[in-house]
Amino acid sequence: MSVPRATLDRESLAELHRLYEGRLLRVVARLTGDFGRAEDIVQETFLRAWQHPRAFAGGADAALPWLLTVARRLTIDHHRMLSRRAQEVDSEEPVEPGVPPVDPYDNVLRAWDVARVMAGLPDHHREVLVELYFEDRTAAEVATRMGVPVGTVKSRSHYAMRTLRPILVRRGLVPWCV
């Protein structure tokens, strides 16, 4: 059977808390940079004070150096613990306010719908759009590959998009392509 451990009496602990809690909180908050963590560490400091009444034999005036030392050591232990802990990783991409999250399956379905709509375009218009938007080439590069002037590439792109837009609007795909 274990012998009950002596603890600091309630009045003495309340007096220490009243005198030094604010100062300890400011010091630890400055060390941690986090007020919530600082509150936890100060609470643990007073728990240790309650468990070690002999440290306060000299009275409340002599308690501050002991409390600051304990708080500093707890802060160091806390920093060590955090540096050893595996970092938490958020599996989701950050979401901008007001922008709904993108579902990858929606992208697949949208791409399939756009491919079906593009299949109805004349070959020369479809080829220009594929080169410009899906192969990410410049108008000059597409003109060289197709053996036509740059103005022709721009014109075909314009007419192809003018044909596509109303169809894409009817199918609800405009936000994707605008």
Phi, psi and chi 1 to 4 in degrees:
 res  aa     phi    psi   chi1   chi2   chi3   chi4
   1 MET       -  134.9 -175.9  167.1  171.3      -
   2 SER   -86.9  150.5   64.8      -      -      -
   3 VAL   -84.9  132.3  176.5      -      -      -
   4 PRO   -60.0  137.6   -3.9    6.7      -      -
   5 ARG   -85.0  141.1 -164.7  170.2  173.6 -179.6
   6 ALA   -72.0  138.6      -      -      -      -
   7 THR  -126.6  164.4   56.5      -      -      -
   8 LEU   -70.5  139.2 -166.1   61.4      -      -
   9 ASP   -68.3  157.8   64.2  -82.3      -      -
  10 ARG   -59.4  -42.9 -179.9  176.1  -73.6 -151.2
  11 GLU   -65.6  -41.3  -67.7   79.4   25.5      -
  12 SER   -66.3  -42.0  -62.1      -      -      -
  13 LEU   -64.0  -42.5 -176.2   61.7      -      -
  14 ALA   -61.9  -39.1      -      -      -      -
  15 GLU   -65.5  -44.1 -179.1   67.0   11.2      -
  16 LEU   -60.4  -44.6  -73.5  176.1      -      -
  17 HIS   -62.0  -45.6 -165.5  -88.7      -      -
  18 ARG   -62.6  -40.9 -174.8 -174.4   65.4   73.4
  19 LEU   -75.6  -38.4  -70.1  172.1      -      -
  20 TYR  -120.4   -5.6  -59.0  120.2      -      -
  21 GLU   -61.2  -44.8 -171.4 -115.5   -6.3      -
  22 GLY   -62.3  -45.2      -      -      -      -
  23 ARG   -64.3  -46.0 -179.8 -177.0  -95.9  172.7
  24 LEU   -60.8  -42.5  -74.3  171.8      -      -
  25 LEU   -61.4  -43.4 -163.9   53.0      -      -
  26 ARG   -63.6  -44.1  -76.2 -170.8  -59.9  -84.5
  27 VAL   -63.7  -48.6  168.3      -      -      -
  28 VAL   -69.5  -36.6  176.2      -      -      -
  29 ALA   -62.9  -37.7      -      -      -      -
  30 ARG   -66.0  -37.8 -156.1  173.5  -44.1  123.8
  31 LEU   -71.8  -39.3  -68.6  171.9      -      -
  32 THR   -90.9  -29.7   62.6      -      -      -
  33 GLY    76.6   10.0      -      -      -      -
  34 ASP  -139.2  113.5 -178.0  -13.8      -      -
  35 PHE   -64.1  -37.4 -167.6   76.9      -      -
  36 GLY   -62.9  -45.0      -      -      -      -
  37 ARG   -64.8  -39.2  -76.9 -171.3 -164.8  145.6
  38 ALA   -61.0  -42.1      -      -      -      -
  39 GLU   -60.3  -43.2  -74.1  178.3  -35.4      -
  40 ASP   -61.9  -43.1  -68.5  -17.7      -      -
  41 ILE   -67.8  -39.9  -69.4  170.5      -      -
  42 VAL   -65.4  -40.0  169.1      -      -      -
  43 GLN   -61.2  -44.0 -176.8  178.3   15.2      -
  44 GLU   -63.7  -35.4  177.9   67.9   23.7      -
  45 THR   -62.1  -44.6  -58.9      -      -      -
  46 PHE   -70.6  -29.5  -78.3  109.8      -      -
  47 LEU   -63.2  -43.7  177.2   64.2      -      -
  48 ARG   -63.9  -37.4  -58.1  -92.8  174.1  101.0
  49 ALA   -63.0  -41.7      -      -      -      -
  50 TRP   -62.6  -36.2  175.6   70.6      -      -
  51 GLN   -80.2  -13.9  -66.9  171.4  -21.6      -
  52 HIS  -126.4   72.5  -63.8   89.7      -      -
  53 PRO   -65.5  -26.0   22.2  -30.4      -      -
  54 ARG   -65.9  -22.4  -73.8  177.1  -69.6 -145.6
  55 ALA   -67.2  -16.2      -      -      -      -
  56 PHE  -113.2   27.0  -53.4  103.4      -      -
  57 ALA   -61.9  -28.7      -      -      -      -
  58 GLY   -81.5   -0.9      -      -      -      -
  59 GLY    97.2  178.5      -      -      -      -
  60 ALA   -65.9  -29.4      -      -      -      -
  61 ASP   -65.1  -33.8  -65.8  -25.1      -      -
  62 ALA   -86.2   -1.8      -      -      -      -
  63 ALA   -78.6  -29.1      -      -      -      -
  64 LEU   -58.3  -47.7 -177.2   60.7      -      -
  65 PRO   -59.2  -39.7  -22.4   31.0      -      -
  66 TRP   -64.5  -45.7 -172.2   89.6      -      -
  67 LEU   -62.9  -41.9  -69.0  168.7      -      -
  68 LEU   -64.5  -39.4  -73.7  169.9      -      -
  69 THR   -64.3  -45.9  -60.1      -      -      -
  70 VAL   -62.7  -44.8  170.4      -      -      -
  71 ALA   -62.7  -41.2      -      -      -      -
  72 ARG   -63.5  -44.2 -176.2  177.5   61.3   82.1
  73 ARG   -65.7  -39.5  -71.9 -179.8 -179.7  165.1
  74 LEU   -64.6  -37.2  -72.2  169.9      -      -
  75 THR   -64.8  -43.8  -57.4      -      -      -
  76 ILE   -61.7  -44.9  -68.6  168.0      -      -
  77 ASP   -60.3  -39.6  -69.7  -14.1      -      -
  78 HIS   -64.0  -44.4 -177.6   74.4      -      -
  79 HIS   -61.9  -42.1  -79.2  -64.3      -      -
  80 ARG   -62.3  -42.9  -73.7  179.4 -178.3  155.6
  81 MET   -61.3  -44.3  178.4 -167.6   67.0      -
  82 LEU   -65.9  -35.6  -72.4  178.9      -      -
  83 SER   -71.5  -23.4   68.1      -      -      -
  84 ARG   -89.6  -22.1  -70.6 -174.1 -175.9  144.8
  85 ARG   -72.2  141.4  179.3 -171.8  -77.0  173.5
  86 ALA   -63.4  137.2      -      -      -      -
  87 GLN   -70.4  137.0  -65.3  -65.1  -41.9      -
  88 GLU   -74.7  137.2  -67.3 -179.8   14.9      -
  89 VAL  -119.0  129.0  177.6      -      -      -
  90 ASP   -83.3  121.9 -170.5    7.6      -      -
  91 SER   -76.9  -14.8   62.6      -      -      -
  92 GLU   -98.5  150.3  -65.8 -174.2   21.9      -
  93 GLU   -70.0  147.5  -65.9  -66.8  -40.0      -
  94 PRO   -63.1  140.3   13.4  -19.6      -      -
  95 VAL  -109.2  131.8  177.9      -      -      -
  96 GLU   -76.8  143.1  -67.2 -178.5   39.3      -
  97 PRO   -60.6  135.1  -15.7   23.6      -      -
  98 GLY    83.5   -5.0      -      -      -      -
  99 VAL  -110.0  119.1  177.8      -      -      -
 100 PRO   -66.8  147.5   20.9  -26.6      -      -
 101 PRO   -64.2  147.8   15.8  -22.3      -      -
 102 VAL   -90.1  127.1  176.8      -      -      -
 103 ASP   -92.3  123.8 -175.9   -4.1      -      -
 104 PRO   -60.5  -29.6    9.3  -15.5      -      -
 105 TYR   -69.5  -34.5  -62.4  109.2      -      -
 106 ASP   -62.4  -39.2  -74.0  -17.0      -      -
 107 ASN   -62.2  -40.5  -72.5  -18.7      -      -
 108 VAL   -63.9  -46.1  170.2      -      -      -
 109 LEU   -64.5  -40.5  -67.1  173.6      -      -
 110 ARG   -61.7  -44.7 -121.0 -178.2 -109.1  114.9
 111 ALA   -62.0  -39.1      -      -      -      -
 112 TRP   -65.6  -43.1 -175.3   69.1      -      -
 113 ASP   -62.3  -44.0  -75.5  -18.8      -      -
 114 VAL   -63.9  -40.3  170.0      -      -      -
 115 ALA   -62.6  -40.0      -      -      -      -
 116 ARG   -65.3  -40.6  -77.5 -169.1   13.6 -152.0
 117 VAL   -66.6  -42.5  171.0      -      -      -
 118 MET   -66.1  -26.8  -74.6 -176.5   61.4      -
 119 ALA   -62.7  -23.0      -      -      -      -
 120 GLY   -83.2   -5.7      -      -      -      -
 121 LEU   -80.2  154.9  -69.0  175.4      -      -
 122 PRO   -59.7  149.7  -19.4   27.9      -      -
 123 ASP   -54.3  -44.5  -69.6  -19.1      -      -
 124 HIS   -66.7  -31.8   59.8  -78.2      -      -
 125 HIS   -72.9  -45.2  -73.9  171.9      -      -
 126 ARG   -61.0  -43.2 -175.9  174.6   51.8 -105.9
 127 GLU   -61.4  -40.0 -175.3  179.7   -1.3      -
 128 VAL   -65.3  -44.9  165.4      -      -      -
 129 LEU   -63.4  -41.8  -69.5 -178.6      -      -
 130 VAL   -61.5  -45.9  167.1      -      -      -
 131 GLU   -64.5  -43.9  -69.3  -71.5  -34.8      -
 132 LEU   -72.8  -48.9  -74.0  172.8      -      -
 133 TYR   -98.3  -31.7  -62.6  105.2      -      -
 134 PHE   -96.8  -31.3  -64.7  101.2      -      -
 135 GLU   -95.5   -6.0  -61.5  -63.7  -30.6      -
 136 ASP    56.3   48.5 -160.7   30.1      -      -
 137 ARG  -104.4  155.8  -67.7 -165.7  171.3   96.5
 138 THR   -78.9  164.3   65.2      -      -      -
 139 ALA   -60.9  -37.2      -      -      -      -
 140 ALA   -65.8  -41.0      -      -      -      -
 141 GLU   -65.2  -41.2  -68.6  171.0  -26.5      -
 142 VAL   -65.5  -41.2  173.7      -      -      -
 143 ALA   -60.3  -43.6      -      -      -      -
 144 THR   -64.4  -44.6  -57.8      -      -      -
 145 ARG   -64.2  -37.7  -70.9  177.5   64.0   85.1
 146 MET   -90.2  -13.2  -65.9  178.5   72.9      -
 147 GLY    72.6   34.9      -      -      -      -
 148 VAL  -128.7  164.2  -64.0      -      -      -
 149 PRO   -67.7  155.7  -16.9   25.8      -      -
 150 VAL   -59.7  -38.3  173.4      -      -      -
 151 GLY   -60.4  -35.0      -      -      -      -
 152 THR   -67.6  -41.0  -58.3      -      -      -
 153 VAL   -61.4  -45.7  169.2      -      -      -
 154 LYS   -64.1  -41.3  -69.0  178.5 -178.9 -179.3
 155 SER   -64.9  -45.9  172.6      -      -      -
 156 ARG   -62.5  -39.7  -71.9  178.9 -177.2  175.1
 157 SER   -63.3  -43.3  169.2      -      -      -
 158 HIS   -61.7  -49.2  169.1   77.7      -      -
 159 TYR   -68.4  -34.6  -73.4  111.0      -      -
 160 ALA   -65.6  -43.7      -      -      -      -
 161 MET   -68.5  -35.8  -71.1  -55.9  -69.3      -
 162 ARG   -64.4  -34.1 -165.4  169.3   89.3  179.0
 163 THR   -74.3  -40.3  -57.1      -      -      -
 164 LEU   -71.0  -39.9  -82.8  179.4      -      -
 165 ARG   -52.7  -50.9 -112.6 -172.8 -148.3   99.2
 166 PRO   -62.8  -34.4   -5.9    7.8      -      -
 167 ILE   -68.4  -43.1  -60.8  167.7      -      -
 168 LEU   -66.9  -34.5  -64.2  174.0      -      -
 169 VAL   -64.3  -45.8  166.8      -      -      -
 170 ARG   -60.9  -33.5  -81.5 -165.9  -51.9  -91.4
 171 ARG   -89.9    0.1  -66.5 -171.4 -179.0 -153.4
 172 GLY    75.6   26.4      -      -      -      -
 173 LEU  -105.8    7.0  -60.9  169.8      -      -
 174 VAL   -60.3  -45.8  168.7      -      -      -
 175 PRO   -57.3  -28.0  -23.2   31.3      -      -
 176 TRP   -71.9  -37.4  177.9   79.1      -      -
 177 CYS  -104.1   -8.2   69.4      -      -      -
 178 VAL   -82.6      -  171.0      -      -      -
